[in-house]
């Protein structure tokens, strides 16, 4: 599988979902470690404030450690499971609030 490397900016605008299919937010920016040449975090906007990610409190935006990212494709999947408040439980998985 010799895939061509993609420009890191292609992550901007991708939707982020938890391991259990809950919409978390949309990538607005990327945090880089220039010295180590690695991605260290993803900044989210348009977040689902009903989603409760372990170690994070709901707010208008969030910076997630890149180590939480499990897979990157058309969407980004986290390796974290997310709980939701009662209002969001009525929505089906993979549906934006």
Backbone as CSV, one residue per row, in Angstrom:
resi,resn,N_x,N_y,N_z,CA_x,CA_y,CA_z,C_x,C_y,C_z
1,UNK,0.818,-1.182,0.000,0.000,0.000,0.000,0.864,1.247,0.000
2,UNK,1.347,1.620,-1.118,2.164,2.819,-1.234,1.284,3.998,-1.593
3,UNK,0.650,4.588,-0.586,-0.192,5.752,-0.808,0.673,6.995,-0.789
4,UNK,0.316,7.956,-1.640,1.045,9.210,-1.642,0.724,10.001,-0.390
5,UNK,1.708,10.640,0.206,1.433,11.484,1.370,0.480,12.614,0.998
6,UNK,-0.390,12.970,1.933,-1.326,14.059,1.709,-0.880,15.287,2.478
7,UNK,-1.234,16.425,1.983,-0.958,17.676,2.657,-1.770,17.712,3.951
8,UNK,-1.154,18.106,5.045,-1.824,18.116,6.353,-3.052,19.023,6.348
9,UNK,-3.056,20.033,5.502,-4.192,20.956,5.459,-5.467,20.288,4.950
10,UNK,-5.350,19.099,4.359,-6.556,18.402,3.896,-7.425,17.931,5.067
11,UNK,-6.878,17.936,6.275,-7.679,17.562,7.453,-8.675,18.655,7.852
12,UNK,-8.374,19.900,7.500,-9.232,21.019,7.869,-10.610,20.815,7.244
13,UNK,-11.636,20.946,8.076,-13.015,20.808,7.604,-13.583,19.408,7.727
14,UNK,-12.759,18.427,8.048,-13.278,17.060,8.181,-14.033,16.907,9.497
15,UNK,-15.097,16.128,9.448,-15.893,15.868,10.639,-15.204,14.808,11.492
16,UNK,-15.356,14.951,12.797,-14.738,14.034,13.757,-15.845,13.301,14.503
17,UNK,-15.717,11.973,14.568,-16.691,11.118,15.248,-15.979,10.251,16.274
18,UNK,-16.714,9.884,17.313,-16.168,8.985,18.338,-16.186,7.551,17.820
19,UNK,-15.580,6.673,18.573,-15.547,5.251,18.229,-16.957,4.671,18.141
20,UNK,-17.879,5.219,18.935,-19.250,4.703,18.916,-20.178,5.525,18.017
21,UNK,-19.607,6.326,17.096,-20.396,6.977,16.062,-21.050,8.288,16.432
22,UNK,-20.626,8.916,17.515,-21.201,10.196,17.930,-20.401,11.332,17.288
23,UNK,-21.102,12.279,16.682,-20.459,13.446,16.086,-19.846,14.291,17.193
24,UNK,-18.555,14.648,17.045,-17.845,15.441,18.045,-17.653,16.881,17.578
25,UNK,-17.256,17.074,16.342,-17.011,18.418,15.833,-16.344,18.376,14.478
26,UNK,-15.838,19.517,14.057,-15.191,19.664,12.761,-13.802,20.257,12.974
27,UNK,-12.815,19.707,12.283,-11.442,20.188,12.448,-11.313,21.592,11.869
28,UNK,-10.854,22.516,12.709,-10.626,23.898,12.282,-9.151,24.228,12.153
29,UNK,-8.304,23.516,12.897,-6.872,23.811,12.862,-6.102,22.583,13.325
30,UNK,-4.831,22.574,13.023,-3.940,21.469,13.376,-2.820,22.017,14.243
31,UNK,-2.500,21.314,15.320,-1.369,21.684,16.175,-0.184,20.814,15.774
32,UNK,0.938,21.459,15.482,2.137,20.748,15.028,3.301,20.954,15.972
33,UNK,4.141,19.938,16.074,5.438,20.048,16.725,6.442,20.140,15.581
34,UNK,6.871,21.355,15.286,7.758,21.578,14.145,9.093,20.865,14.331
35,UNK,9.638,20.904,15.540,10.931,20.259,15.795,10.851,18.748,15.614
36,UNK,9.759,18.164,16.068,9.597,16.717,15.959,8.917,16.272,14.686
37,UNK,8.509,17.235,13.849,7.843,16.941,12.572,6.645,16.013,12.756
38,UNK,5.757,16.381,13.701,4.592,15.542,13.940,3.376,16.372,14.317
39,UNK,2.204,15.799,14.056,0.947,16.414,14.471,0.736,16.062,15.934
40,UNK,0.436,17.063,16.764,0.231,16.797,18.189,-1.209,17.005,18.631
41,UNK,-2.007,17.717,17.827,-3.384,17.941,18.238,-4.251,18.419,17.092
42,UNK,-5.571,18.315,17.296,-6.530,18.843,16.337,-7.478,19.771,17.091
43,UNK,-7.670,20.956,16.536,-8.576,21.937,17.131,-9.930,21.801,16.460
44,UNK,-10.963,21.635,17.271,-12.312,21.429,16.745,-13.173,22.656,16.944
45,UNK,-14.036,22.883,16.006,-15.085,23.883,16.103,-16.398,23.202,15.779
46,UNK,-17.483,23.947,15.811,-18.799,23.396,15.535,-19.007,22.108,16.339
47,UNK,-18.628,22.155,17.615,-18.648,20.958,18.446,-20.047,20.603,18.920
48,UNK,-20.224,19.325,19.171,-21.457,18.791,19.737,-21.351,18.959,21.248
49,UNK,-21.972,19.980,21.781,-21.855,20.265,23.214,-22.593,19.263,24.086
50,UNK,-23.405,18.393,23.483,-24.066,17.335,24.243,-23.165,16.118,24.409
51,UNK,-22.083,16.071,23.642,-21.155,14.949,23.734,-20.192,15.199,24.878
52,UNK,-19.993,14.184,25.675,-19.075,14.289,26.804,-17.895,13.371,26.528
53,UNK,-16.763,13.976,26.199,-15.548,13.221,25.934,-14.776,13.148,27.235
54,UNK,-14.356,11.953,27.595,-13.581,11.774,28.821,-12.397,12.736,28.807
55,UNK,-12.142,13.381,29.907,-11.047,14.334,30.093,-11.282,15.690,29.438
56,UNK,-12.448,15.912,28.854,-12.759,17.210,28.260,-14.125,17.668,28.735
57,UNK,-14.269,18.964,28.921,-15.587,19.496,29.256,-16.189,20.111,27.996
58,UNK,-17.514,20.052,27.836,-18.130,20.628,26.643,-17.893,22.136,26.576
59,UNK,-17.669,22.643,25.398,-17.477,24.076,25.165,-17.616,24.337,23.678
60,UNK,-17.398,25.570,23.273,-17.575,25.917,21.868,-16.501,25.340,20.959
61,UNK,-15.364,25.009,21.474,-14.279,24.419,20.705,-13.463,23.530,21.611
62,UNK,-12.612,22.724,21.025,-11.800,21.822,21.837,-10.500,21.523,21.101
63,UNK,-9.451,21.286,21.849,-8.183,20.838,21.297,-7.977,19.410,21.784
64,UNK,-8.011,18.472,20.854,-7.850,17.062,21.199,-6.434,16.614,20.879
65,UNK,-5.854,15.781,21.731,-4.528,15.235,21.411,-4.625,14.335,20.175
66,UNK,-3.675,14.425,19.298,-3.721,13.628,18.072,-3.628,12.136,18.376
67,UNK,-3.084,11.773,19.508,-2.994,10.346,19.864,-4.383,9.723,20.018
68,UNK,-5.420,10.553,20.167,-6.803,10.047,20.250,-7.349,9.668,18.887
69,UNK,-6.682,10.080,17.801,-7.165,9.782,16.455,-6.849,8.331,16.125
70,UNK,-7.879,7.607,15.699,-7.730,6.206,15.345,-7.551,6.034,13.844
71,UNK,-8.414,6.690,13.050,-8.357,6.578,11.603,-8.702,7.906,10.951
72,UNK,-8.083,8.144,9.802,-8.365,9.341,9.017,-8.763,8.901,7.618
73,UNK,-9.902,9.362,7.183,-10.396,9.096,5.824,-11.258,10.282,5.430
74,UNK,-12.433,10.005,4.898,-13.368,11.092,4.595,-13.797,11.790,5.875
75,UNK,-13.802,11.040,6.969,-14.044,11.575,8.307,-12.892,11.128,9.192
76,UNK,-12.836,11.672,10.400,-11.805,11.290,11.366,-12.488,10.544,12.500
77,UNK,-11.976,9.368,12.822,-12.521,8.566,13.917,-11.569,8.588,15.098
78,UNK,-12.134,8.850,16.266,-11.344,8.828,17.497,-11.332,7.433,18.085
79,UNK,-10.361,7.150,18.940,-10.335,5.876,19.644,-10.986,6.002,21.014
80,UNK,-11.792,7.044,21.205,-12.509,7.286,22.458,-13.988,7.013,22.269
81,UNK,-14.612,6.483,23.313,-16.057,6.330,23.352,-16.626,7.582,23.995
82,UNK,-17.770,8.018,23.508,-18.374,9.259,23.979,-19.758,8.983,24.533
83,UNK,-20.071,9.639,25.630,-21.419,9.596,26.181,-22.127,10.870,25.768
84,UNK,-23.446,10.803,25.695,-24.219,11.982,25.318,-25.295,12.248,26.350
85,UNK,-25.748,13.499,26.380,-26.831,13.847,27.287,-28.147,13.326,26.726
86,UNK,-29.204,13.413,27.486,-30.499,12.854,27.119,-30.996,13.370,25.779
87,UNK,-30.840,14.661,25.484,-31.325,15.226,24.232,-30.702,14.536,23.026
88,UNK,-29.395,14.312,23.053,-28.710,13.745,21.901,-28.981,12.260,21.759
89,UNK,-29.297,11.557,22.840,-29.555,10.127,22.743,-30.711,9.833,21.796
90,UNK,-31.577,10.808,21.567,-32.686,10.604,20.662,-32.227,10.598,19.205
91,UNK,-31.084,11.211,18.904,-30.545,11.212,17.546,-29.911,9.868,17.249
92,UNK,-29.907,9.468,16.006,-29.265,8.223,15.630,-27.768,8.444,15.528
93,UNK,-26.943,7.383,15.688,-25.503,7.528,15.533,-25.149,8.075,14.146
94,UNK,-24.019,8.728,14.043,-23.502,9.341,12.838,-24.398,10.447,12.319
95,UNK,-25.139,11.069,13.228,-26.000,12.188,12.841,-25.585,13.402,13.631
96,UNK,-25.390,14.513,12.941,-25.049,15.746,13.634,-26.224,16.194,14.475
97,UNK,-25.940,16.818,15.634,-27.050,17.326,16.451,-27.721,18.504,15.773
